Amino acid sequence: MGDVERRIEALEAKLAYGDTPREHNPERERLIEELKALRPAFEEKMAAEEARGDSRRRRTLEELEEVVRRRTRGL
């Protein structure tokens, strides 16, 4: 399981069991499932790029993860 996927699940658990009740959102769930389905192809492409010495995709993912971390801290 990837790091981003673990974070998504942790966030979902926090929303499900946290202090603030959340409304059931089927659209959000659909989007999360779509992202999870795309993850293997993304990781394969990223690994091939890394093998060629191109780390732009990995750095972009790290930046995105940091933005998500900052935003979720405010929940």
PDB file with one MODEL, atoms N, CA, C and O in Angstrom:
MODEL        1
ATOM      1  N   MET A   1       0.851  -1.167   0.000  1.00  0.00           N
ATOM      2  CA  MET A   1       0.000   0.000   0.000  1.00  0.00           C
ATOM      3  C   MET A   1       0.898   1.232   0.000  1.00  0.00           C
ATOM      4  O   MET A   1       1.867   1.300   0.756  1.00  0.00           O
ATOM      5  N   GLY A   2       0.578   2.190  -0.838  1.00  0.00           N
ATOM      6  CA  GLY A   2       1.392   3.379  -0.954  1.00  0.00           C
ATOM      7  C   GLY A   2       1.169   4.354   0.178  1.00  0.00           C
ATOM      8  O   GLY A   2       0.173   4.291   0.898  1.00  0.00           O
ATOM      9  N   ASP A   3       2.117   5.254   0.316  1.00  0.00           N
ATOM     10  CA  ASP A   3       2.074   6.257   1.370  1.00  0.00           C
ATOM     11  C   ASP A   3       0.839   7.148   1.232  1.00  0.00           C
ATOM     12  O   ASP A   3       0.162   7.435   2.219  1.00  0.00           O
ATOM     13  N   VAL A   4       0.550   7.582   0.005  1.00  0.00           N
ATOM     14  CA  VAL A   4      -0.609   8.451  -0.212  1.00  0.00           C
ATOM     15  C   VAL A   4      -1.897   7.707   0.129  1.00  0.00           C
ATOM     16  O   VAL A   4      -2.807   8.268   0.739  1.00  0.00           O
ATOM     17  N   GLU A   5      -1.962   6.442  -0.271  1.00  0.00           N
ATOM     18  CA  GLU A   5      -3.151   5.654   0.020  1.00  0.00           C
ATOM     19  C   GLU A   5      -3.358   5.507   1.524  1.00  0.00           C
ATOM     20  O   GLU A   5      -4.486   5.603   2.006  1.00  0.00           O
ATOM     21  N   ARG A   6      -2.275   5.274   2.271  1.00  0.00           N
ATOM     22  CA  ARG A   6      -2.384   5.182   3.735  1.00  0.00           C
ATOM     23  C   ARG A   6      -2.883   6.495   4.315  1.00  0.00           C
ATOM     24  O   ARG A   6      -3.694   6.502   5.241  1.00  0.00           O
ATOM     25  N   ARG A   7      -2.406   7.592   3.780  1.00  0.00           N
ATOM     26  CA  ARG A   7      -2.843   8.899   4.286  1.00  0.00           C
ATOM     27  C   ARG A   7      -4.310   9.151   3.981  1.00  0.00           C
ATOM     28  O   ARG A   7      -5.040   9.700   4.806  1.00  0.00           O
ATOM     29  N   ILE A   8      -4.739   8.744   2.784  1.00  0.00           N
ATOM     30  CA  ILE A   8      -6.150   8.903   2.434  1.00  0.00           C
ATOM     31  C   ILE A   8      -7.008   8.102   3.407  1.00  0.00           C
ATOM     32  O   ILE A   8      -8.012   8.603   3.913  1.00  0.00           O
ATOM     33  N   GLU A   9      -6.613   6.861   3.667  1.00  0.00           N
ATOM     34  CA  GLU A   9      -7.374   6.029   4.591  1.00  0.00           C
ATOM     35  C   GLU A   9      -7.363   6.609   6.001  1.00  0.00           C
ATOM     36  O   GLU A   9      -8.374   6.560   6.701  1.00  0.00           O
ATOM     37  N   ALA A  10      -6.226   7.158   6.419  1.00  0.00           N
ATOM     38  CA  ALA A  10      -6.150   7.770   7.753  1.00  0.00           C
ATOM     39  C   ALA A  10      -7.075   8.976   7.834  1.00  0.00           C
ATOM     40  O   ALA A  10      -7.742   9.192   8.846  1.00  0.00           O
ATOM     41  N   LEU A  11      -7.109   9.757   6.766  1.00  0.00           N
ATOM     42  CA  LEU A  11      -7.987  10.920   6.738  1.00  0.00           C
ATOM     43  C   LEU A  11      -9.448  10.479   6.762  1.00  0.00           C
ATOM     44  O   LEU A  11     -10.269  11.069   7.464  1.00  0.00           O
ATOM     45  N   GLU A  12      -9.767   9.445   5.994  1.00  0.00           N
ATOM     46  CA  GLU A  12     -11.134   8.929   6.001  1.00  0.00           C
ATOM     47  C   GLU A  12     -11.520   8.441   7.396  1.00  0.00           C
ATOM     48  O   GLU A  12     -12.638   8.683   7.852  1.00  0.00           O
ATOM     49  N   ALA A  13     -10.609   7.762   8.067  1.00  0.00           N
ATOM     50  CA  ALA A  13     -10.887   7.278   9.417  1.00  0.00           C
ATOM     51  C   ALA A  13     -11.090   8.446  10.369  1.00  0.00           C
ATOM     52  O   ALA A  13     -11.983   8.414  11.216  1.00  0.00           O
ATOM     53  N   LYS A  14     -10.275   9.463  10.234  1.00  0.00           N
ATOM     54  CA  LYS A  14     -10.404  10.640  11.090  1.00  0.00           C
ATOM     55  C   LYS A  14     -11.763  11.297  10.872  1.00  0.00           C
ATOM     56  O   LYS A  14     -12.428  11.704  11.825  1.00  0.00           O
ATOM     57  N   LEU A  15     -12.165  11.395   9.607  1.00  0.00           N
ATOM     58  CA  LEU A  15     -13.455  12.002   9.315  1.00  0.00           C
ATOM     59  C   LEU A  15     -14.594  11.124   9.821  1.00  0.00           C
ATOM     60  O   LEU A  15     -15.620  11.630  10.274  1.00  0.00           O
ATOM     61  N   ALA A  16     -14.412   9.815   9.743  1.00  0.00           N
ATOM     62  CA  ALA A  16     -15.469   8.901  10.165  1.00  0.00           C
ATOM     63  C   ALA A  16     -15.593   8.846  11.681  1.00  0.00           C
ATOM     64  O   ALA A  16     -16.699   8.724  12.209  1.00  0.00           O
ATOM     65  N   TYR A  17     -14.469   8.934  12.384  1.00  0.00           N
ATOM     66  CA  TYR A  17     -14.496   8.743  13.839  1.00  0.00           C
ATOM     67  C   TYR A  17     -14.076   9.981  14.624  1.00  0.00           C
ATOM     68  O   TYR A  17     -13.992   9.941  15.851  1.00  0.00           O
ATOM     69  N   GLY A  18     -13.813  11.068  13.928  1.00  0.00           N
ATOM     70  CA  GLY A  18     -13.343  12.280  14.592  1.00  0.00           C
ATOM     71  C   GLY A  18     -14.458  13.018  15.308  1.00  0.00           C
ATOM     72  O   GLY A  18     -15.583  12.531  15.418  1.00  0.00           O
ATOM     73  N   ASP A  19     -14.124  14.198  15.790  1.00  0.00           N
ATOM     74  CA  ASP A  19     -15.067  15.014  16.553  1.00  0.00           C
ATOM     75  C   ASP A  19     -16.161  15.612  15.672  1.00  0.00           C
ATOM     76  O   ASP A  19     -17.292  15.796  16.120  1.00  0.00           O
ATOM     77  N   THR A  20     -15.821  15.914  14.421  1.00  0.00           N
ATOM     78  CA  THR A  20     -16.750  16.599  13.545  1.00  0.00           C
ATOM     79  C   THR A  20     -17.510  15.585  12.693  1.00  0.00           C
ATOM     80  O   THR A  20     -16.888  14.864  11.912  1.00  0.00           O
ATOM     81  N   PRO A  21     -18.810  15.508  12.816  1.00  0.00           N
ATOM     82  CA  PRO A  21     -19.564  14.585  11.961  1.00  0.00           C
ATOM     83  C   PRO A  21     -19.505  15.035  10.511  1.00  0.00           C
ATOM     84  O   PRO A  21     -19.601  16.227  10.219  1.00  0.00           O
ATOM     85  N   ARG A  22     -19.346  14.075   9.599  1.00  0.00           N
ATOM     86  CA  ARG A  22     -19.259  14.380   8.170  1.00  0.00           C
ATOM     87  C   ARG A  22     -20.434  13.740   7.441  1.00  0.00           C
ATOM     88  O   ARG A  22     -20.883  12.642   7.769  1.00  0.00           O
ATOM     89  N   GLU A  23     -20.901  14.459   6.455  1.00  0.00           N
ATOM     90  CA  GLU A  23     -21.985  13.963   5.634  1.00  0.00           C
ATOM     91  C   GLU A  23     -21.455  12.941   4.634  1.00  0.00           C
ATOM     92  O   GLU A  23     -20.354  13.094   4.106  1.00  0.00           O
ATOM     93  N   HIS A  24     -22.238  11.902   4.377  1.00  0.00           N
ATOM     94  CA  HIS A  24     -21.869  10.899   3.375  1.00  0.00           C
ATOM     95  C   HIS A  24     -21.815  11.581   2.014  1.00  0.00           C
ATOM     96  O   HIS A  24     -22.772  12.241   1.610  1.00  0.00           O
ATOM     97  N   ASN A  25     -20.698  11.422   1.306  1.00  0.00           N
ATOM     98  CA  ASN A  25     -20.520  12.084   0.020  1.00  0.00           C
ATOM     99  C   ASN A  25     -20.125  11.049  -1.029  1.00  0.00           C
ATOM    100  O   ASN A  25     -18.948  10.707  -1.137  1.00  0.00           O
ATOM    101  N   PRO A  26     -21.083  10.544  -1.801  1.00  0.00           N
ATOM    102  CA  PRO A  26     -20.781   9.517  -2.803  1.00  0.00           C
ATOM    103  C   PRO A  26     -19.810  10.001  -3.871  1.00  0.00           C
ATOM    104  O   PRO A  26     -18.992   9.220  -4.359  1.00  0.00           O
ATOM    105  N   GLU A  27     -19.885  11.261  -4.238  1.00  0.00           N
ATOM    106  CA  GLU A  27     -18.966  11.799  -5.257  1.00  0.00           C
ATOM    107  C   GLU A  27     -17.529  11.757  -4.763  1.00  0.00           C
ATOM    108  O   GLU A  27     -16.620  11.400  -5.513  1.00  0.00           O
ATOM    109  N   ARG A  28     -17.324  12.117  -3.512  1.00  0.00           N
ATOM    110  CA  ARG A  28     -15.983  12.065  -2.934  1.00  0.00           C
ATOM    111  C   ARG A  28     -15.455  10.627  -2.924  1.00  0.00           C
ATOM    112  O   ARG A  28     -14.301  10.372  -3.268  1.00  0.00           O
ATOM    113  N   GLU A  29     -16.315   9.705  -2.525  1.00  0.00           N
ATOM    114  CA  GLU A  29     -15.919   8.299  -2.502  1.00  0.00           C
ATOM    115  C   GLU A  29     -15.577   7.796  -3.904  1.00  0.00           C
ATOM    116  O   GLU A  29     -14.625   7.035  -4.075  1.00  0.00           O
ATOM    117  N   ARG A  30     -16.345   8.218  -4.898  1.00  0.00           N
ATOM    118  CA  ARG A  30     -16.084   7.817  -6.288  1.00  0.00           C
ATOM    119  C   ARG A  30     -14.731   8.333  -6.746  1.00  0.00           C
ATOM    120  O   ARG A  30     -13.966   7.603  -7.376  1.00  0.00           O
ATOM    121  N   LEU A  31     -14.433   9.582  -6.431  1.00  0.00           N
ATOM    122  CA  LEU A  31     -13.152  10.166  -6.816  1.00  0.00           C
ATOM    123  C   LEU A  31     -11.976   9.459  -6.145  1.00  0.00           C
ATOM    124  O   LEU A  31     -10.949   9.217  -6.778  1.00  0.00           O
ATOM    125  N   ILE A  32     -12.128   9.136  -4.883  1.00  0.00           N
ATOM    126  CA  ILE A  32     -11.067   8.430  -4.163  1.00  0.00           C
ATOM    127  C   ILE A  32     -10.823   7.070  -4.797  1.00  0.00           C
ATOM    128  O   ILE A  32      -9.672   6.667  -4.967  1.00  0.00           O
ATOM    129  N   GLU A  33     -11.887   6.357  -5.148  1.00  0.00           N
ATOM    130  CA  GLU A  33     -11.735   5.047  -5.795  1.00  0.00           C
ATOM    131  C   GLU A  33     -11.058   5.177  -7.154  1.00  0.00           C
ATOM    132  O   GLU A  33     -10.230   4.340  -7.512  1.00  0.00           O
ATOM    133  N   GLU A  34     -11.397   6.210  -7.911  1.00  0.00           N
ATOM    134  CA  GLU A  34     -10.744   6.432  -9.205  1.00  0.00           C
ATOM    135  C   GLU A  34      -9.248   6.679  -9.019  1.00  0.00           C
ATOM    136  O   GLU A  34      -8.429   6.143  -9.765  1.00  0.00           O
ATOM    137  N   LEU A  35      -8.901   7.482  -8.033  1.00  0.00           N
ATOM    138  CA  LEU A  35      -7.489   7.762  -7.773  1.00  0.00           C
ATOM    139  C   LEU A  35      -6.750   6.500  -7.357  1.00  0.00           C
ATOM    140  O   LEU A  35      -5.621   6.272  -7.793  1.00  0.00           O
ATOM    141  N   LYS A  36      -7.364   5.689  -6.531  1.00  0.00           N
ATOM    142  CA  LYS A  36      -6.737   4.436  -6.113  1.00  0.00           C
ATOM    143  C   LYS A  36      -6.516   3.515  -7.308  1.00  0.00           C
ATOM    144  O   LYS A  36      -5.499   2.825  -7.375  1.00  0.00           O
ATOM    145  N   ALA A  37      -7.454   3.496  -8.248  1.00  0.00           N
ATOM    146  CA  ALA A  37      -7.328   2.644  -9.430  1.00  0.00           C
ATOM    147  C   ALA A  37      -6.197   3.125 -10.347  1.00  0.00           C
ATOM    148  O   ALA A  37      -5.571   2.316 -11.031  1.00  0.00           O
ATOM    149  N   LEU A  38      -5.939   4.415 -10.363  1.00  0.00           N
ATOM    150  CA  LEU A  38      -4.886   4.970 -11.204  1.00  0.00           C
ATOM    151  C   LEU A  38      -3.495   4.815 -10.596  1.00  0.00           C
ATOM    152  O   LEU A  38      -2.494   4.928 -11.304  1.00  0.00           O
ATOM    153  N   ARG A  39      -3.426   4.563  -9.317  1.00  0.00           N
ATOM    154  CA  ARG A  39      -2.150   4.528  -8.599  1.00  0.00           C
ATOM    155  C   ARG A  39      -1.114   3.551  -9.184  1.00  0.00           C
ATOM    156  O   ARG A  39       0.032   3.961  -9.368  1.00  0.00           O
ATOM    157  N   PRO A  40      -1.447   2.286  -9.486  1.00  0.00           N
ATOM    158  CA  PRO A  40      -0.430   1.360 -10.006  1.00  0.00           C
ATOM    159  C   PRO A  40       0.229   1.845 -11.307  1.00  0.00           C
ATOM    160  O   PRO A  40       1.448   1.754 -11.454  1.00  0.00           O
ATOM    161  N   ALA A  41      -0.567   2.353 -12.237  1.00  0.00           N
ATOM    162  CA  ALA A  41      -0.005   2.846 -13.496  1.00  0.00           C
ATOM    163  C   ALA A  41       0.892   4.054 -13.236  1.00  0.00           C
ATOM    164  O   ALA A  41       1.946   4.198 -13.855  1.00  0.00           O
ATOM    165  N   PHE A  42       0.469   4.915 -12.322  1.00  0.00           N
ATOM    166  CA  PHE A  42       1.257   6.086 -11.979  1.00  0.00           C
ATOM    167  C   PHE A  42       2.600   5.678 -11.382  1.00  0.00           C
ATOM    168  O   PHE A  42       3.640   6.219 -11.758  1.00  0.00           O
ATOM    169  N   GLU A  43       2.577   4.727 -10.454  1.00  0.00           N
ATOM    170  CA  GLU A  43       3.819   4.283  -9.810  1.00  0.00           C
ATOM    171  C   GLU A  43       4.758   3.617 -10.813  1.00  0.00           C
ATOM    172  O   GLU A  43       5.976   3.782 -10.731  1.00  0.00           O
ATOM    173  N   GLU A  44       4.196   2.869 -11.753  1.00  0.00           N
ATOM    174  CA  GLU A  44       5.016   2.221 -12.781  1.00  0.00           C
ATOM    175  C   GLU A  44       5.696   3.270 -13.654  1.00  0.00           C
ATOM    176  O   GLU A  44       6.889   3.172 -13.941  1.00  0.00           O
ATOM    177  N   LYS A  45       4.941   4.256 -14.066  1.00  0.00           N
ATOM    178  CA  LYS A  45       5.501   5.330 -14.899  1.00  0.00           C
ATOM    179  C   LYS A  45       6.561   6.117 -14.124  1.00  0.00           C
ATOM    180  O   LYS A  45       7.607   6.469 -14.668  1.00  0.00           O
ATOM    181  N   MET A  46       6.280   6.385 -12.859  1.00  0.00           N
ATOM    182  CA  MET A  46       7.228   7.125 -12.027  1.00  0.00           C
ATOM    183  C   MET A  46       8.527   6.337 -11.863  1.00  0.00           C
ATOM    184  O   MET A  46       9.610   6.920 -11.917  1.00  0.00           O
ATOM    185  N   ALA A  47       8.436   5.030 -11.666  1.00  0.00           N
ATOM    186  CA  ALA A  47       9.631   4.199 -11.508  1.00  0.00           C
ATOM    187  C   ALA A  47      10.470   4.199 -12.784  1.00  0.00           C
ATOM    188  O   ALA A  47      11.697   4.264 -12.720  1.00  0.00           O
ATOM    189  N   ALA A  48       9.812   4.126 -13.944  1.00  0.00           N
ATOM    190  CA  ALA A  48      10.539   4.156 -15.214  1.00  0.00           C
ATOM    191  C   ALA A  48      11.250   5.495 -15.403  1.00  0.00           C
ATOM    192  O   ALA A  48      12.385   5.539 -15.877  1.00  0.00           O
ATOM    193  N   GLU A  49      10.587   6.573 -15.034  1.00  0.00           N
ATOM    194  CA  GLU A  49      11.202   7.896 -15.142  1.00  0.00           C
ATOM    195  C   GLU A  49      12.378   8.028 -14.184  1.00  0.00           C
ATOM    196  O   GLU A  49      13.422   8.572 -14.544  1.00  0.00           O
ATOM    197  N   GLU A  50      12.206   7.531 -12.965  1.00  0.00           N
ATOM    198  CA  GLU A  50      13.290   7.571 -11.977  1.00  0.00           C
ATOM    199  C   GLU A  50      14.500   6.790 -12.486  1.00  0.00           C
ATOM    200  O   GLU A  50      15.639   7.219 -12.302  1.00  0.00           O
ATOM    201  N   ALA A  51      14.255   5.645 -13.126  1.00  0.00           N
ATOM    202  CA  ALA A  51      15.351   4.831 -13.652  1.00  0.00           C
ATOM    203  C   ALA A  51      16.126   5.584 -14.728  1.00  0.00           C
ATOM    204  O   ALA A  51      17.323   5.359 -14.907  1.00  0.00           O
ATOM    205  N   ARG A  52      15.449   6.474 -15.440  1.00  0.00           N
ATOM    206  CA  ARG A  52      16.121   7.295 -16.457  1.00  0.00           C
ATOM    207  C   ARG A  52      16.745   8.555 -15.857  1.00  0.00           C
ATOM    208  O   ARG A  52      17.368   9.341 -16.571  1.00  0.00           O
ATOM    209  N   GLY A  53      16.581   8.748 -14.548  1.00  0.00           N
ATOM    210  CA  GLY A  53      17.164   9.915 -13.880  1.00  0.00           C
ATOM    211  C   GLY A  53      16.244  11.121 -13.839  1.00  0.00           C
ATOM    212  O   GLY A  53      16.683  12.217 -13.490  1.00  0.00           O
ATOM    213  N   ASP A  54      14.986  10.943 -14.185  1.00  0.00           N
ATOM    214  CA  ASP A  54      14.024  12.044 -14.188  1.00  0.00           C
ATOM    215  C   ASP A  54      13.157  11.927 -12.936  1.00  0.00           C
ATOM    216  O   ASP A  54      12.312  11.037 -12.841  1.00  0.00           O
ATOM    217  N   SER A  55      13.366  12.817 -11.990  1.00  0.00           N
ATOM    218  CA  SER A  55      12.641  12.729 -10.714  1.00  0.00           C
ATOM    219  C   SER A  55      11.564  13.806 -10.571  1.00  0.00           C
ATOM    220  O   SER A  55      11.075  14.046  -9.467  1.00  0.00           O
ATOM    221  N   ARG A  56      11.192  14.453 -11.673  1.00  0.00           N
ATOM    222  CA  ARG A  56      10.189  15.526 -11.582  1.00  0.00           C
ATOM    223  C   ARG A  56       8.855  15.031 -11.043  1.00  0.00           C
ATOM    224  O   ARG A  56       8.241  15.698 -10.211  1.00  0.00           O
ATOM    225  N   ARG A  57       8.395  13.863 -11.509  1.00  0.00           N
ATOM    226  CA  ARG A  57       7.098  13.336 -11.066  1.00  0.00           C
ATOM    227  C   ARG A  57       7.127  13.037  -9.567  1.00  0.00           C
ATOM    228  O   ARG A  57       6.167  13.343  -8.860  1.00  0.00           O
ATOM    229  N   ARG A  58       8.215  12.445  -9.075  1.00  0.00           N
ATOM    230  CA  ARG A  58       8.321  12.132  -7.645  1.00  0.00           C
ATOM    231  C   ARG A  58       8.323  13.415  -6.827  1.00  0.00           C
ATOM    232  O   ARG A  58       7.647  13.497  -5.802  1.00  0.00           O
ATOM    233  N   ARG A  59       9.076  14.416  -7.270  1.00  0.00           N
ATOM    234  CA  ARG A  59       9.116  15.686  -6.536  1.00  0.00           C
ATOM    235  C   ARG A  59       7.741  16.355  -6.531  1.00  0.00           C
ATOM    236  O   ARG A  59       7.326  16.919  -5.518  1.00  0.00           O
ATOM    237  N   THR A  60       7.043  16.291  -7.652  1.00  0.00           N
ATOM    238  CA  THR A  60       5.702  16.875  -7.719  1.00  0.00           C
ATOM    239  C   THR A  60       4.758  16.156  -6.764  1.00  0.00           C
ATOM    240  O   THR A  60       3.956  16.795  -6.084  1.00  0.00           O
ATOM    241  N   LEU A  61       4.853  14.826  -6.711  1.00  0.00           N
ATOM    242  CA  LEU A  61       4.027  14.049  -5.784  1.00  0.00           C
ATOM    243  C   LEU A  61       4.341  14.427  -4.342  1.00  0.00           C
ATOM    244  O   LEU A  61       3.431  14.572  -3.526  1.00  0.00           O
ATOM    245  N   GLU A  62       5.620  14.587  -4.024  1.00  0.00           N
ATOM    246  CA  GLU A  62       6.004  14.983  -2.665  1.00  0.00           C
ATOM    247  C   GLU A  62       5.437  16.351  -2.318  1.00  0.00           C
ATOM    248  O   GLU A  62       4.988  16.568  -1.193  1.00  0.00           O
ATOM    249  N   GLU A  63       5.454  17.283  -3.282  1.00  0.00           N
ATOM    250  CA  GLU A  63       4.889  18.608  -3.036  1.00  0.00           C
ATOM    251  C   GLU A  63       3.386  18.516  -2.808  1.00  0.00           C
ATOM    252  O   GLU A  63       2.849  19.183  -1.924  1.00  0.00           O
ATOM    253  N   LEU A  64       2.706  17.694  -3.598  1.00  0.00           N
ATOM    254  CA  LEU A  64       1.268  17.511  -3.435  1.00  0.00           C
ATOM    255  C   LEU A  64       0.944  16.910  -2.071  1.00  0.00           C
ATOM    256  O   LEU A  64       0.008  17.346  -1.401  1.00  0.00           O
ATOM    257  N   GLU A  65       1.718  15.914  -1.664  1.00  0.00           N
ATOM    258  CA  GLU A  65       1.501  15.299  -0.357  1.00  0.00           C
ATOM    259  C   GLU A  65       1.671  16.322   0.757  1.00  0.00           C
ATOM    260  O   GLU A  65       0.926  16.291   1.737  1.00  0.00           O
ATOM    261  N   GLU A  66       2.632  17.222   0.625  1.00  0.00           N
ATOM    262  CA  GLU A  66       2.845  18.253   1.639  1.00  0.00           C
ATOM    263  C   GLU A  66       1.648  19.208   1.701  1.00  0.00           C
ATOM    264  O   GLU A  66       1.226  19.601   2.789  1.00  0.00           O
ATOM    265  N   VAL A  67       1.108  19.576   0.553  1.00  0.00           N
ATOM    266  CA  VAL A  67      -0.065  20.444   0.529  1.00  0.00           C
ATOM    267  C   VAL A  67      -1.238  19.750   1.221  1.00  0.00           C
ATOM    268  O   VAL A  67      -1.963  20.375   1.996  1.00  0.00           O
ATOM    269  N   VAL A  68      -1.424  18.457   0.940  1.00  0.00           N
ATOM    270  CA  VAL A  68      -2.514  17.702   1.569  1.00  0.00           C
ATOM    271  C   VAL A  68      -2.297  17.647   3.068  1.00  0.00           C
ATOM    272  O   VAL A  68      -3.248  17.812   3.832  1.00  0.00           O
ATOM    273  N   ARG A  69      -1.059  17.418   3.510  1.00  0.00           N
ATOM    274  CA  ARG A  69      -0.761  17.382   4.960  1.00  0.00           C
ATOM    275  C   ARG A  69      -1.113  18.705   5.619  1.00  0.00           C
ATOM    276  O   ARG A  69      -1.736  18.731   6.680  1.00  0.00           O
ATOM    277  N   ARG A  70      -0.715  19.799   4.991  1.00  0.00           N
ATOM    278  CA  ARG A  70      -1.010  21.115   5.572  1.00  0.00           C
ATOM    279  C   ARG A  70      -2.506  21.358   5.660  1.00  0.00           C
ATOM    280  O   ARG A  70      -3.001  21.866   6.667  1.00  0.00           O
ATOM    281  N   ARG A  71      -3.225  20.996   4.607  1.00  0.00           N
ATOM    282  CA  ARG A  71      -4.674  21.223   4.592  1.00  0.00           C
ATOM    283  C   ARG A  71      -5.410  20.339   5.579  1.00  0.00           C
ATOM    284  O   ARG A  71      -6.375  20.778   6.205  1.00  0.00           O
ATOM    285  N   THR A  72      -4.968  19.099   5.727  1.00  0.00           N
ATOM    286  CA  THR A  72      -5.673  18.194   6.638  1.00  0.00           C
ATOM    287  C   THR A  72      -5.398  18.510   8.095  1.00  0.00           C
ATOM    288  O   THR A  72      -6.193  18.151   8.964  1.00  0.00           O
ATOM    289  N   ARG A  73      -4.297  19.170   8.378  1.00  0.00           N
ATOM    290  CA  ARG A  73      -4.038  19.574   9.772  1.00  0.00           C
ATOM    291  C   ARG A  73      -5.083  20.563  10.266  1.00  0.00           C
ATOM    292  O   ARG A  73      -5.351  20.646  11.465  1.00  0.00           O
ATOM    293  N   GLY A  74      -5.671  21.311   9.341  1.00  0.00           N
ATOM    294  CA  GLY A  74      -6.670  22.301   9.712  1.00  0.00           C
ATOM    295  C   GLY A  74      -8.054  21.737   9.920  1.00  0.00           C
ATOM    296  O   GLY A  74      -8.969  22.475  10.286  1.00  0.00           O
ATOM    297  N   LEU A  75      -8.236  20.428   9.693  1.00  0.00           N
ATOM    298  CA  LEU A  75      -9.570  19.835   9.822  1.00  0.00           C
ATOM    299  C   LEU A  75     -10.056  19.861  11.233  1.00  0.00           C
ATOM    300  O   LEU A  75     -11.162  19.401  11.513  1.00  0.00           O
TER     301      LEU A  75
ENDMDL
END
